[in-house]
């Protein structure tokens, strides 16, 4: 499975089992910048059953153009 950024700001990223941390922190696996991006904005938890999205409290996240919580 791949994570694809629609605007092309990052190349497609192959998701392997484990956790991918997304946020503005310098140690995030995928580092995003912007005024509304939290240091640990969300996590993708990849397992044998698929991917679970864990969103930090107060973070705004969209998937395929739709807001999720």
C-alpha positions in Angstrom: 0.0 0.0 0.0 1.2 3.5 -0.8 0.6 6.9 0.8 0.1 9.4 -2.0 0.0 13.2 -1.6 -2.5 14.6 -4.0 -0.6 17.9 -4.5 2.6 16.0 -5.1 4.5 17.7 -2.3 6.1 14.3 -1.4 6.7 11.3 -3.6 4.5 8.2 -3.0 5.6 6.4 0.2 5.4 2.7 0.5 3.7 1.8 3.8 5.3 -1.2 5.6 4.1 -2.7 8.8 4.7 -0.4 11.8 3.9 3.2 12.6 4.5 6.2 10.4 4.4 9.5 12.3 3.2 12.6 10.4 3.7 16.1 11.7 5.9 19.2 12.0 8.4 17.6 14.5 11.9 17.3 13.3 11.8 13.5 14.0 8.5 12.8 12.2 8.7 10.1 9.6 6.8 12.4 7.2 7.4 16.1 8.1 4.8 18.6 7.1 5.0 22.3 7.5 2.3 24.8 8.0 0.6 26.9 10.7 -2.0 24.3 11.4 0.3 21.2 11.5 0.9 19.9 15.0 4.3 18.4 15.9 2.7 14.9 16.1 -0.4 15.5 13.9 -1.3 11.9 13.2 0.0 8.4 12.9 -0.6 5.7 10.3 -0.5 2.3 12.1 0.1 -0.4 9.4 -0.7 -4.0 10.3 -1.7 -7.2 8.6 -5.4 -6.1 8.5 -4.7 -2.7 6.9 -4.0 0.8 8.0 -5.5 2.6 11.0 -5.3 6.4 11.2 -4.8 7.9 14.7 -5.4 11.6 14.8 -4.0 13.9 17.5 -6.6 15.9 19.5 -7.2 19.2 17.8 -5.6 18.2 14.5 -7.5 18.7 11.2 -7.0 15.7 8.8 -8.6 15.0 5.4 -8.5 11.7 3.5 -9.4 11.8 -0.2 -10.6 15.4 0.3 -13.0 14.5 3.2 -12.5 15.5 6.8 -12.0 12.7 9.3 -11.9 12.5 13.1 
